[in-house]
């Protein structure tokens, strides 16, 4: 292409952007390959060295590994999984092989990290399992005596998975865990959600969704793990279809103009508030309060109007009941607002 033609094309694109309001990311694109040697298998804390440093507005293409240091594999029996879990825990590690942290330049405590989830491609299979009831894990541990596991292979197009003949599950891959560092001095299990996001297990956080997380330390230190091919609200047995991610594409933007106490998200159709607490009742209060505050601040409603609107038009769903701190998320539909 000659210089004049290239300049003409650039001018045409600029005019089109001005007319349509379209914008294009100006940041750099980075690729980060997670391996067993560079993932983080421990707790969430501010002292973890960054695996990658980026600027606000940059995009990262990355992958993730399976649970238990990436060693969970298709076809494993429950005895295999229990032995693997013990090996990992005995070393002082946690279940999740976290990709990251990504240090985002300019992010400071009090800011918000905007994570634009653009693409998530899962692996070839997922594993779900019920822990033995004696471990007291899951929503109904007393119902299970012996442990049980199942490997479910994904269709070639990675849109569905056959749980068993006659039962086909649509795949909606997402990261169960996306986190920033908690406050300095805190050491938190990577399996527990909170104000830093963490193991939210929110199935709405698929490609096309934007996650907003309060920043607690310089650089934010974003990490991701615990990929699911599919999961129901509640995640009642403590697992979704646990998988790995072949390719995730996310753009990271530092928001100086936002203030949040807890994570929020936005999909093409909803705004989502999130509450986490050992008590499901308290988690509900947090998600409800954040929904009321959002409606007052962004839609001009009074406190009474916002509270009432949450009752008549907002769905509050049980995110999960198995991660120590349970989760509730409020789904505020955009369709009810005509201006």
Residue frames relative to the residue before (quaternion, step in Angstrom):
aa qw qx qy qz dx dy dz
X 1.0000 0.0000 0.0000 0.0000 0.00 0.00 0.00
X 0.3572 -0.7448 0.5121 0.2354 3.63 -0.76 0.98
X 0.7041 -0.5022 0.3037 0.3998 3.55 -1.29 0.47
X 0.6643 0.5151 -0.3225 0.4351 3.62 0.86 -0.89
X 0.6591 0.4994 -0.3103 0.4689 3.56 0.97 -0.87
X 0.6423 0.5196 -0.3234 0.4613 3.59 1.00 -0.83
X 0.6596 0.5013 -0.3140 0.4636 3.61 0.91 -0.87
X 0.6385 0.5296 -0.3224 0.4560 3.57 1.01 -0.83
X 0.6473 0.5169 -0.3122 0.4652 3.57 1.02 -0.87
X 0.6424 0.5262 -0.3223 0.4545 3.60 0.97 -0.84
X 0.6510 0.5092 -0.3140 0.4673 3.58 0.97 -0.87
X 0.6454 0.5294 -0.3168 0.4503 3.57 0.98 -0.87
X 0.6539 0.5034 -0.3091 0.4726 3.58 0.97 -0.88
X 0.6418 0.5259 -0.3243 0.4543 3.60 0.98 -0.84
X 0.6528 0.5028 -0.3129 0.4725 3.59 0.93 -0.88
X 0.6417 0.5228 -0.3236 0.4584 3.59 0.98 -0.85
X 0.6457 0.5187 -0.3205 0.4597 3.59 0.98 -0.83
X 0.6603 0.5085 -0.3083 0.4587 3.59 0.95 -0.86
X 0.6732 0.5002 -0.2958 0.4574 3.58 1.00 -0.82
X 0.7860 0.3634 -0.1698 0.4704 3.57 0.85 -1.01
X 0.4435 -0.6889 0.4652 0.3351 3.57 1.20 -0.37
X 0.4201 0.7114 -0.4667 0.3156 3.58 1.23 0.21
X 0.0826 -0.7817 0.6156 0.0574 3.56 -1.07 0.74
X 0.2330 -0.7614 0.5916 0.1261 3.54 -1.17 0.61
X 0.5519 -0.6225 0.4402 0.3378 3.55 -1.02 0.85
X 0.2688 -0.7820 0.5470 0.1306 3.54 -0.89 1.02
X 0.5430 0.6624 -0.3814 0.3476 3.56 1.28 -0.26
X 0.5986 -0.5547 0.4444 0.3693 3.51 -1.37 0.17
X 0.3388 -0.6974 0.5893 0.2271 3.54 -1.33 0.35
X 0.1053 -0.7908 0.6025 0.0234 3.55 -0.79 1.08
X 0.1825 -0.7478 0.6218 0.1444 3.56 -1.21 0.49
X 0.0386 -0.7919 0.6093 -0.0119 3.54 -0.83 1.06
X 0.1782 -0.7903 0.5818 0.0716 3.57 -0.72 1.11
X 0.2620 -0.7688 0.5678 0.1337 3.56 -0.56 1.20
X 0.0250 -0.7777 0.6278 -0.0208 3.55 -0.97 0.95
X 0.6678 -0.4839 0.3509 0.4435 3.61 -1.18 0.24
X 0.6678 0.5278 -0.2985 0.4318 3.58 1.15 -0.59
X 0.8008 0.3182 -0.1684 0.4787 3.62 1.03 -0.61
X 0.5082 0.6089 -0.4599 0.3994 3.63 1.20 0.20
X 0.3880 -0.6987 0.5501 0.2422 3.55 -1.30 0.35
X 0.1567 -0.8357 0.5252 0.0365 3.56 -0.62 1.15
X 0.6136 0.6012 -0.3325 0.3893 3.57 1.25 0.09
X 0.7825 -0.3062 0.2700 0.4702 3.50 -1.16 -0.78
X 0.4954 -0.5876 0.5274 0.3622 3.55 -1.34 0.15
X 0.2642 0.7400 -0.5838 0.2046 3.56 -0.78 1.06
X 0.6186 -0.6148 0.3687 0.3217 3.54 -1.24 0.51
X 0.6333 0.5755 -0.3246 0.4030 3.61 1.23 -0.26
X 0.4582 0.6814 -0.4610 0.3366 3.62 1.24 0.03
X 0.4217 -0.7153 0.4828 0.2781 3.65 -0.66 0.98
X 0.5207 -0.6395 0.4572 0.3330 3.63 -0.95 0.78
X 0.3372 -0.7266 0.5645 0.1991 3.55 -1.09 0.79
X 0.7828 0.0521 0.0023 0.6201 3.57 1.26 -0.51
X 0.1683 -0.7695 0.6089 0.0936 3.58 -1.04 0.81
X 0.0126 -0.8086 0.5859 -0.0532 3.55 -0.82 1.07
X 0.4643 -0.6337 0.5365 0.3082 3.54 -1.37 0.12
X 0.6025 -0.5148 0.4509 0.4106 3.55 -1.25 0.33
X 0.7508 0.3331 -0.2719 0.5014 3.58 -0.83 1.01
X 0.5578 0.6029 -0.3936 0.4129 3.57 1.26 -0.15
X 0.3005 -0.7243 0.5951 0.1757 3.51 -1.31 0.49
X 0.1501 -0.7788 0.6041 0.0772 3.56 -1.05 0.82
X 0.1800 -0.7329 0.6486 0.0989 3.53 -1.02 0.95
X 0.1467 0.8130 -0.5425 0.1526 3.59 -0.56 1.11
X 0.3306 -0.7146 0.5807 0.2068 3.53 -1.35 0.14
X 0.2154 -0.7562 0.5882 0.1890 3.58 -1.27 -0.06
X 0.4229 -0.6954 0.5287 0.2412 3.53 -1.29 0.44
X 0.6439 -0.4996 0.4176 0.4017 3.52 -1.35 0.18
X 0.6816 -0.4619 0.3734 0.4274 3.56 -1.33 0.09
X 0.8227 0.2751 -0.1942 0.4580 3.53 -1.41 0.21
X 0.7412 -0.4389 0.2055 0.4646 3.51 0.63 1.30
X 0.6452 -0.5374 0.3044 0.4497 3.56 1.23 0.51
X 0.5556 0.6608 -0.3572 0.3565 3.58 1.30 0.09
X 0.4901 0.6265 -0.4569 0.3982 3.61 1.22 -0.08
X 0.0356 -0.8333 0.5496 -0.0469 3.58 -0.68 1.11
X 0.6442 -0.5106 0.4096 0.3955 3.53 -1.30 0.43
X 0.8074 0.3150 -0.2263 0.4445 3.53 -1.13 0.73
X 0.4644 0.6843 -0.4557 0.3292 3.59 1.22 -0.07
X 0.3893 -0.6865 0.5624 0.2467 3.55 -1.10 0.76
X 0.6611 -0.4893 0.3658 0.4355 3.56 -1.25 0.18
X 0.6075 0.5412 -0.3540 0.4613 3.59 1.08 -0.63
X 0.6226 0.5290 -0.3315 0.4718 3.58 1.05 -0.78
X 0.6792 0.5000 -0.2902 0.4523 3.57 0.89 -0.98
X 0.6532 0.5121 -0.3170 0.4588 3.58 0.95 -0.84
X 0.6513 0.5031 -0.3149 0.4728 3.59 0.98 -0.80
X 0.6461 0.5120 -0.3123 0.4721 3.59 1.01 -0.84
X 0.6403 0.5290 -0.3191 0.4564 3.58 0.94 -0.90
X 0.6607 0.5089 -0.3119 0.4553 3.59 0.92 -0.87
X 0.6309 0.5376 -0.3350 0.4481 3.59 0.96 -0.83
X 0.6838 0.4883 -0.2811 0.4636 3.55 0.91 -0.97
X 0.6904 0.4819 -0.2836 0.4590 3.57 0.86 -0.96
X 0.6276 0.5463 -0.3350 0.4420 3.59 1.04 -0.74
X 0.6615 0.4773 -0.3043 0.4920 3.59 1.19 -0.48
X 0.5549 -0.6271 0.3839 0.3891 3.57 1.28 -0.01
X 0.5293 0.6270 -0.4100 0.3983 3.57 1.27 0.22
X 0.4263 -0.6691 0.5413 0.2785 3.55 -1.35 0.16
X 0.7186 -0.4790 0.3006 0.4047 3.55 -1.30 0.14
X 0.7451 0.4616 -0.2336 0.4210 3.59 1.00 -0.81
X 0.2684 -0.7130 0.6263 0.1655 3.54 -1.05 0.89
X 0.1476 -0.8513 0.5020 0.0386 3.57 0.01 1.35
X 0.3163 -0.7136 0.5963 0.1874 3.54 -0.92 0.97
X 0.6616 0.4547 -0.3660 0.4707 3.57 -0.77 1.06
X 0.5474 0.0823 -0.7352 -0.3912 1.49 -2.38 -0.82
X 0.3421 -0.6747 0.6111 0.2329 3.51 -1.37 0.47
X 0.2367 -0.7661 0.5870 0.1118 3.57 -0.72 1.13
X 0.1548 -0.8014 0.5750 0.0555 3.58 -0.59 1.16
X 0.3887 -0.7482 0.4897 0.2221 3.57 -0.41 1.22
X 0.7770 0.3346 -0.2608 0.4650 3.55 -1.00 0.85
X 0.5731 0.5809 -0.3909 0.4257 3.60 1.20 -0.36
X 0.0060 -0.8051 0.5908 -0.0520 3.56 -0.78 1.08
X 0.6498 -0.5032 0.3760 0.4281 3.61 -1.15 0.45
X 0.7320 0.3550 -0.2999 0.4982 3.55 -0.86 1.00
X 0.5989 0.5233 -0.3633 0.4854 3.59 1.25 -0.30
X 0.3368 -0.6856 0.5899 0.2619 3.55 -1.37 -0.08
X 0.2719 -0.7341 0.5967 0.1765 3.56 -1.01 0.84
X 0.1952 -0.7719 0.5993 0.0837 3.54 -0.71 1.16
X 0.0946 -0.8024 0.5892 0.0004 3.56 -0.63 1.18
X 0.1397 -0.8038 0.5769 0.0386 3.56 -0.39 1.27
X 0.2072 -0.8049 0.5504 0.0786 3.54 -0.36 1.30
X 0.1130 -0.8605 0.4966 0.0142 3.56 -0.23 1.27
X 0.8093 -0.0327 0.0606 0.5833 3.58 1.04 -0.68
X 0.0464 0.7699 -0.6361 0.0227 3.58 -1.08 0.77
X 0.0525 -0.7915 0.6087 -0.0161 3.56 -0.63 1.18
X 0.2828 -0.7920 0.5128 0.1725 3.62 -0.49 1.13
X 0.6313 -0.5203 0.4209 0.3919 3.52 -1.39 0.08
X 0.7296 -0.4600 0.3140 0.3968 3.55 -1.25 -0.42
X 0.8050 0.1161 -0.0368 0.5806 3.59 1.21 -0.34
X 0.2061 -0.7443 0.6145 0.1609 3.51 -1.36 0.21
X 0.2228 -0.7563 0.6010 0.1310 3.55 -1.24 0.50
X 0.0253 -0.7668 0.6409 0.0245 3.56 -1.01 0.84
X 0.0196 0.8137 -0.5795 0.0408 3.57 -1.06 0.67
X 0.3118 -0.7004 0.6118 0.1947 3.50 -1.33 0.54
X 0.3628 -0.7226 0.5414 0.2304 3.57 -0.75 1.00
X 0.6015 -0.5400 0.4238 0.4086 3.62 -1.14 0.48
X 0.5979 -0.6202 0.3787 0.3382 3.56 -0.97 0.86
X 0.5896 0.6032 -0.3612 0.3975 3.59 1.12 -0.62
X 0.6335 0.5443 -0.3330 0.4376 3.60 1.20 -0.42
X 0.3278 -0.7832 0.4732 0.2350 3.59 1.31 -0.21
X 0.4879 0.6377 -0.4447 0.3969 3.58 1.04 0.78
X 0.6950 0.4248 -0.3423 0.4683 3.55 -1.04 0.80
X 0.6573 -0.5540 0.3614 0.3613 3.52 -1.32 0.23
X 0.7949 0.1320 -0.0565 0.5895 3.59 1.19 -0.47
X 0.0135 -0.8599 0.5101 0.0132 3.61 0.69 1.02
X 0.6249 0.5628 -0.3452 0.4166 3.57 1.07 -0.67
X 0.5934 0.5826 -0.3536 0.4282 3.58 1.26 -0.30
X 0.7309 0.4036 -0.2030 0.5116 3.57 1.21 -0.59
X 0.2416 -0.7563 0.5888 0.1513 3.56 -0.87 0.93
X 0.7973 0.1370 -0.0508 0.5856 3.56 0.46 -1.21
X 0.5552 -0.6017 0.4524 0.3536 3.56 -1.17 0.52
X 0.1196 -0.7797 0.6137 0.0342 3.54 -1.27 0.44
X 0.0173 -0.8027 0.5961 -0.0005 3.59 -1.00 0.77
X 0.0685 -0.7887 0.6106 0.0196 3.54 -1.23 0.54
X 0.2282 -0.7362 0.6221 0.1378 3.56 -1.02 0.88
X 0.0997 -0.7896 0.6053 0.0158 3.54 -0.87 1.04
X 0.2490 -0.7865 0.5483 0.1375 3.59 -0.60 1.10
X 0.4122 -0.7205 0.5127 0.2194 3.55 -1.06 0.86
X 0.5740 -0.5655 0.4624 0.3700 3.55 -1.21 0.54
X 0.6579 -0.5397 0.3466 0.3946 3.58 -1.17 0.53
X 0.6969 0.4447 -0.2810 0.4874 3.59 1.07 -0.68
X 0.3680 -0.7774 0.4373 0.2625 3.57 1.37 -0.02
X 0.4628 0.6608 -0.4564 0.3753 3.53 1.06 0.82
X 0.7953 0.1354 -0.0625 0.5876 3.59 1.19 -0.49
X 0.1294 -0.7514 0.6366 0.1159 3.53 -1.38 0.21
X 0.3260 -0.7390 0.5556 0.1972 3.57 -0.93 0.88
X 0.3215 -0.7654 0.5316 0.1682 3.56 -0.40 1.27
X 0.7008 -0.2395 0.1405 0.6571 3.52 1.15 -0.82
X 0.7065 -0.4508 0.2812 0.4675 3.65 -1.10 0.34
X 0.7977 0.2515 -0.2200 0.5020 3.54 -0.77 1.12
X 0.7228 0.3300 -0.2291 0.5623 3.62 1.28 -0.10
X 0.0292 0.8089 -0.5808 0.0865 3.57 -0.34 1.30
X 0.2058 -0.7961 0.5656 0.0626 3.56 -0.75 1.16
X 0.3744 -0.6965 0.5519 0.2647 3.62 -0.88 0.83
X 0.3587 -0.7339 0.5364 0.2123 3.57 -0.93 0.89
X 0.0426 0.7572 -0.6489 0.0606 3.55 -0.99 0.98
X 0.1149 -0.8640 0.4859 0.0643 3.58 0.45 1.23
X 0.1150 0.7660 -0.6250 0.0972 3.53 -1.14 0.79
X 0.4878 -0.6223 0.5129 0.3343 3.55 -1.29 0.25
X 0.3899 -0.7118 0.5333 0.2387 3.58 -0.76 1.01
X 0.7759 0.2196 -0.1120 0.5807 3.55 1.15 -0.68
X 0.1582 0.6933 -0.6963 0.0975 3.51 -0.98 1.04
X 0.0519 0.8361 -0.5333 0.1179 3.55 -0.59 1.12
X 0.2053 -0.6726 0.6755 0.2216 3.46 -1.43 0.23
X 0.6709 -0.4805 0.3518 0.4418 3.57 -1.23 0.16
X 0.4335 -0.6389 0.5508 0.3171 3.58 -1.12 0.57
X 0.7419 -0.3972 0.2831 0.4601 3.58 -1.27 -0.05
X 0.6244 -0.5448 0.3863 0.4052 3.63 -1.10 0.57
X 0.7740 0.3280 -0.2619 0.4740 3.54 -1.00 0.89
X 0.6434 0.4972 -0.3300 0.4795 3.59 1.24 -0.29
X 0.1020 -0.7624 0.6378 0.0387 3.54 -1.11 0.81
X 0.0115 0.8434 -0.5276 0.1005 3.55 -0.23 1.33
X 0.5436 -0.6176 0.4583 0.3362 3.56 -1.00 0.82
X 0.4754 -0.6820 0.4789 0.2819 3.56 -0.95 0.86
X 0.6399 0.5340 -0.3261 0.4461 3.59 1.27 -0.11
X 0.6672 0.4793 -0.2926 0.4894 3.59 1.28 0.07
X 0.3244 -0.7530 0.5360 0.2010 3.64 -0.82 0.94
X 0.1024 0.7959 -0.5933 0.0639 3.55 -1.26 0.32
X 0.8114 -0.2630 0.1992 0.4825 3.55 -1.26 -0.46
X 0.6568 0.4953 -0.2749 0.4977 3.59 1.27 -0.48
X 0.5329 -0.5959 0.3675 0.4752 3.58 1.42 0.05
X 0.1385 0.8379 -0.5202 0.0898 3.64 -0.05 -1.18
X 0.8038 -0.2877 0.2178 0.4730 3.55 -1.17 -0.67
X 0.0149 -0.8567 0.5145 -0.0326 3.55 0.57 1.22
X 0.1247 -0.8221 0.5383 0.1370 3.60 1.05 -0.78
X 0.3433 0.7334 -0.5002 0.3069 3.55 1.01 0.90
X 0.3332 -0.7997 0.4694 0.1705 3.57 -0.32 1.28
X 0.5570 0.6048 -0.3975 0.4074 3.62 1.24 -0.07
X 0.6138 0.5958 -0.3413 0.3896 3.61 1.22 -0.37
X 0.2289 0.7849 -0.5244 0.2379 3.54 0.82 1.13
X 0.7149 -0.3860 0.3306 0.4802 3.57 -1.31 -0.08
X 0.7190 0.3771 -0.3148 0.4916 3.56 -0.90 0.99
X 0.6437 0.4893 -0.3098 0.5003 3.57 1.32 -0.21
X 0.2254 -0.7411 0.6147 0.1485 3.55 -1.21 0.58
X 0.1932 -0.7770 0.5940 0.0777 3.55 -0.90 1.02
X 0.1536 -0.7744 0.6101 0.0662 3.56 -1.01 0.88
X 0.0141 -0.8192 0.5713 -0.0482 3.60 -0.63 1.15
X 0.4550 -0.6652 0.5079 0.3040 3.63 -0.89 0.85
X 0.3501 -0.7313 0.5519 0.1949 3.58 -1.00 0.90
X 0.1780 -0.8255 0.5333 0.0502 3.57 -0.90 0.97
X 0.7750 0.1568 -0.0935 0.6051 3.58 1.25 -0.42
X 0.6366 -0.5122 0.3839 0.4301 3.61 -1.14 0.39
X 0.8005 0.2720 -0.2210 0.4862 3.55 -0.95 0.96
X 0.3858 -0.7569 0.4373 0.2949 3.58 1.33 -0.23
X 0.0838 -0.8310 0.5384 0.1125 3.62 0.88 -1.00
X 0.0325 0.8332 -0.5441 0.0934 3.55 0.49 1.29
X 0.0020 0.7824 -0.6222 0.0254 3.56 -1.07 0.86
X 0.0957 -0.7959 0.5960 0.0465 3.59 -1.20 0.51
X 0.1474 0.7722 -0.6047 0.1278 3.55 -1.14 0.75
X 0.7425 0.4488 -0.2762 0.4137 3.54 -1.35 -0.39
X 0.1156 0.8309 -0.5338 0.1058 3.57 0.83 0.99
X 0.1431 -0.7740 0.6144 0.0546 3.55 -1.13 0.83
X 0.3846 -0.6918 0.5578 0.2497 3.55 -1.03 0.78
X 0.7597 -0.1075 0.0862 0.6355 3.53 1.19 -0.68
X 0.0561 0.7796 -0.6227 0.0379 3.54 -1.27 0.48
X 0.3534 -0.7033 0.5690 0.2382 3.55 -1.13 0.60
X 0.5981 -0.5183 0.4453 0.4188 3.58 -1.20 0.42
X 0.7127 0.3981 -0.3215 0.4798 3.56 -0.87 0.99
X 0.0230 -0.8302 0.5519 0.0743 3.59 1.03 -0.86
X 0.0370 0.9166 -0.3979 -0.0100 3.52 1.14 0.87
X 0.7265 0.4070 -0.2814 0.4769 3.65 1.03 -0.50
X 0.5630 -0.6190 0.3070 0.4535 3.58 1.47 0.08
X 0.7443 0.2950 -0.2322 0.5523 3.61 1.24 0.04
X 0.2978 -0.6492 0.6526 0.2531 3.49 -1.36 0.42
X 0.6394 -0.3658 0.3672 0.5679 3.56 -0.98 -0.83
X 0.2086 -0.8252 0.5162 0.0950 3.55 0.14 1.36
X 0.0760 0.8070 -0.5750 0.1110 3.55 -0.70 1.11
X 0.4201 -0.6257 0.5640 0.3375 3.53 -1.31 -0.39
X 0.3745 -0.7192 0.5366 0.2337 3.57 -1.21 0.37
X 0.3583 -0.7384 0.5355 0.1988 3.55 -0.76 1.08
X 0.8020 -0.0747 0.0751 0.5878 3.58 0.99 -0.82
X 0.0063 0.7517 -0.6592 0.0206 3.52 -0.93 1.03
X 0.1218 -0.7729 0.6202 0.0562 3.55 -1.06 0.83
X 0.1035 0.7998 -0.5799 0.1158 3.56 -0.64 1.16
X 0.2439 -0.7410 0.6115 0.1321 3.51 -1.14 0.82
X 0.1935 -0.8051 0.5571 0.0634 3.57 -0.91 0.97
X 0.0117 -0.8057 0.5898 -0.0530 3.56 -0.74 1.11
X 0.3204 -0.7284 0.5742 0.1926 3.57 -0.89 0.94
X 0.1532 -0.7979 0.5808 0.0499 3.55 -0.74 1.10
X 0.1823 -0.7921 0.5781 0.0714 3.55 -0.47 1.25
X 0.6698 0.5295 -0.2768 0.4410 3.55 1.27 -0.47
X 0.6752 0.4613 -0.2934 0.4952 3.62 1.26 0.03
X 0.0868 -0.7593 0.6419 0.0619 3.55 -1.21 0.61
X 0.0451 0.8019 -0.5917 0.0699 3.57 -0.75 1.06
X 0.3708 -0.6901 0.5748 0.2363 3.53 -1.25 0.57
X 0.7887 0.0977 -0.0140 0.6068 3.55 1.09 -0.84
X 0.6537 -0.5108 0.3642 0.4232 3.60 -1.21 0.28
X 0.0716 -0.7409 0.6648 0.0630 3.52 -1.32 0.53
X 0.1481 -0.7793 0.5986 0.1120 3.56 -1.26 0.22
X 0.1654 -0.7592 0.6196 0.1111 3.53 -1.31 0.36
X 0.1274 -0.7581 0.6366 0.0621 3.54 -0.94 0.99
X 0.6860 -0.4453 0.3289 0.4721 3.64 -1.16 0.01
X 0.7855 0.3427 -0.1646 0.4883 3.62 1.12 -0.56
X 0.8087 0.2089 -0.0780 0.5443 3.61 1.17 -0.44
X 0.2717 -0.6327 0.6761 0.2620 3.46 -1.49 0.20
X 0.1686 -0.8118 0.5566 0.0525 3.58 -0.95 0.86
X 0.1425 -0.7534 0.6362 0.0857 3.55 -0.91 0.99
X 0.1746 -0.8041 0.5648 0.0635 3.57 -1.14 0.60
X 0.0610 -0.7800 0.6223 0.0256 3.52 -1.05 0.87
X 0.0630 -0.7931 0.6058 0.0067 3.57 -1.03 0.87
X 0.2247 0.7540 -0.5875 0.1894 3.57 -0.92 0.93
X 0.5937 -0.5533 0.4217 0.4043 3.64 -1.11 0.44
X 0.7027 0.3740 -0.2408 0.5552 3.57 1.20 -0.56
X 0.4499 -0.6872 0.5000 0.2744 3.57 -0.83 0.99
X 0.6008 0.5608 -0.3544 0.4459 3.61 1.10 -0.65
X 0.6889 0.4640 -0.2853 0.4782 3.59 0.91 -0.88
X 0.6006 0.5436 -0.3570 0.4651 3.60 1.08 -0.68
X 0.6262 0.5342 -0.3237 0.4666 3.57 1.05 -0.79
X 0.6539 0.5160 -0.3198 0.4515 3.60 0.91 -0.86
X 0.6541 0.5142 -0.3194 0.4536 3.58 0.96 -0.82
X 0.6692 0.4873 -0.3004 0.4738 3.60 0.91 -0.91
X 0.6561 0.5111 -0.3047 0.4642 3.59 1.02 -0.81
X 0.6542 0.5100 -0.3191 0.4582 3.58 0.90 -0.89
X 0.6666 0.4941 -0.3106 0.4637 3.58 0.94 -0.85
X 0.6239 0.5237 -0.3416 0.4687 3.60 1.07 -0.66
X 0.6427 0.5116 -0.3179 0.4734 3.59 0.96 -0.84
X 0.6654 0.5028 -0.3026 0.4614 3.58 0.89 -0.95
X 0.6363 0.5307 -0.3254 0.4556 3.59 1.00 -0.82
X 0.6865 0.4857 -0.2856 0.4596 3.58 0.87 -0.93
X 0.6400 0.5160 -0.3258 0.4669 3.59 1.02 -0.71
X 0.7246 0.4558 -0.2470 0.4540 3.56 0.87 -1.00
X 0.8041 0.3415 -0.1481 0.4636 3.57 0.85 -0.96
X 0.7730 0.3116 -0.1694 0.5261 3.59 1.19 -0.47
X 0.5085 -0.7103 0.3891 0.2925 3.58 1.24 0.22
X 0.4217 0.7117 -0.4698 0.3081 3.60 1.16 0.42
X 0.4817 -0.6007 0.5365 0.3454 3.55 -1.26 0.43
X 0.6816 -0.4774 0.3482 0.4316 3.57 -1.27 0.27
X 0.6687 0.4951 -0.3037 0.4642 3.60 0.93 -0.87
X 0.6457 0.5158 -0.3197 0.4635 3.58 1.00 -0.82
X 0.6724 0.5043 -0.2987 0.4520 3.57 0.92 -0.92
X 0.6359 0.5271 -0.3209 0.4635 3.57 1.00 -0.84
X 0.6763 0.4877 -0.2875 0.4713 3.56 0.94 -0.91
X 0.6454 0.5211 -0.3302 0.4503 3.60 0.96 -0.83
X 0.6106 0.5469 -0.3484 0.4546 3.60 1.05 -0.71
X 0.6729 0.5042 -0.2944 0.4541 3.57 1.07 -0.72
X 0.7758 0.3759 -0.1940 0.4682 3.58 0.95 -0.79
X 0.8284 0.2450 -0.0999 0.4938 3.62 1.11 -0.44
X 0.6870 0.4609 -0.2804 0.4868 3.63 1.22 -0.28
X 0.2777 -0.7545 0.5737 0.1565 3.58 -0.93 0.93
X 0.1270 -0.7687 0.6232 0.0669 3.56 -0.89 1.00
X 0.0966 -0.8363 0.5387 -0.0319 3.53 -0.52 1.29
X 0.4722 -0.6369 0.5246 0.3103 3.55 -1.18 0.57
X 0.3212 -0.7691 0.5233 0.1776 3.57 -0.44 1.22
X 0.7382 -0.2480 0.2000 0.5946 3.54 0.81 -1.10
X 0.2446 -0.7758 0.5681 0.1246 3.57 -1.22 0.59
X 0.6554 0.5813 -0.2559 0.4086 3.58 1.29 0.17
X 0.6484 0.5801 -0.3051 0.3872 3.63 1.21 -0.11
X 0.6682 -0.4535 0.3193 0.4958 3.60 1.07 0.52
X 0.7440 0.1019 -0.0401 0.6592 3.56 0.62 -1.17
X 0.3171 -0.7665 0.5328 0.1672 3.55 -0.59 1.17
X 0.3016 -0.7886 0.5178 0.1379 3.58 -1.21 0.41
X 0.0664 -0.7318 0.6763 0.0519 3.50 -1.28 0.68
X 0.0391 -0.7910 0.6073 0.0631 3.58 -1.01 0.71
X 0.3024 -0.7571 0.5609 0.1441 3.53 -1.03 0.91
X 0.2098 -0.7903 0.5698 0.0818 3.57 -0.75 1.12
X 0.0987 -0.7996 0.5923 0.0125 3.60 -0.31 1.31
X 0.2924 -0.7957 0.4996 0.1779 3.62 -0.37 1.16
X 0.4199 -0.7056 0.5126 0.2514 3.58 -0.89 0.91
X 0.5963 0.6360 -0.3518 0.3409 3.57 1.11 -0.70
X 0.6336 0.5528 -0.3465 0.4158 3.62 1.12 -0.44
X 0.6625 0.4817 -0.3042 0.4864 3.58 1.23 -0.31
X 0.2134 -0.8188 0.5274 0.0763 3.55 -0.52 1.19
X 0.7848 0.1102 -0.1119 0.5995 3.57 1.26 0.00
